[in-house]
Amino acid sequence: MHELSIAMCILDAAEEEAEKYGGVPVAAVHLKIGDRSGVVADALSAAFELAREGSPMPACRLVIESSEGTELLVSALEFAD
């Protein structure tokens, strides 16, 4: 299940970005997934739920937008207030 390793990489990247802003918590990661990317959105969502439990961001949400193409792109981060 490569979606779990993708989810862990997404969380790692979000954590690194949060550190650039003084450790502000990330509330949500917005992700664009192309229909030909080879990534199953439902599997990634489930894997993200598992991965975040053991991360410094246990409340972080994953917001997925489907698109045409092959992209797998973090399109935005939402920071907590």
N, C-alpha and C positions, 0 to 999 in steps of 0.2 A: 504494500500500500504506500505508494510514493507520496500520496497526499499528506501523510503525517510528517514526512521530512519537509515538505513544502510549507506546511503550517508552522513548523518549528523555525524555519528560515524567516518566515514573515514576522513572527514574534521577535526573533533576534534583531531583525532590521528595524522594527518599530521601537524596540528598546534602545538601540543605538541612536536613533533619531531623537528620542525623548531625552537622552542624556545631553544632546547638543543644546537643548532648551532648558537645562537645569534640572532634569529629572521629572518634568511635568508628566503626570500619568496620561497614557494614551487610552482614550475612551473607546475608539473604534478605528479599525483599519478598513478602508474602502478598496475593493479589489475588482478589477475588470478581467473576466475570463472569457476568452474566445471559444466558440463552439468547436473549433478544431485544434484546441491547445493540448488535448490529451489529458486534461484535468477534469475530474468529475466534481461539479460544484457541491453536490450533497455530501460526497465523501470528504471533500475538503472542509466543509462546515463541521462535520462530525469530528474530524481529526483536529481542527482548530479548538473545539471545545475541550478535547482531551489535553492538547498541548498547553493550553493557557492555564490549566489547573496547576501545573508544576512550574509556572513562570512567574516573574515579578509582576505580571499584568493579569491577574485572575479574573478581572471584571471586563477586560477588553472584548469588544464585539467585532465580528467580521461581517461586513456588508458587501455582498457580492452583486455585481452588475454583469449580466450576460451580454456578450457581443458576438459579432461575426468575426471570424479570423482566427489567428493562432496566438494572440497575445495572452499573457498572464502578467498583469501590471498592477502594482499598488498605485492607485490613482489619488488617494488622499489619506491623511491621518486626521482624526479628530482628537484634540487634546481636552482633558477634563478641566473644568473650571477651578 
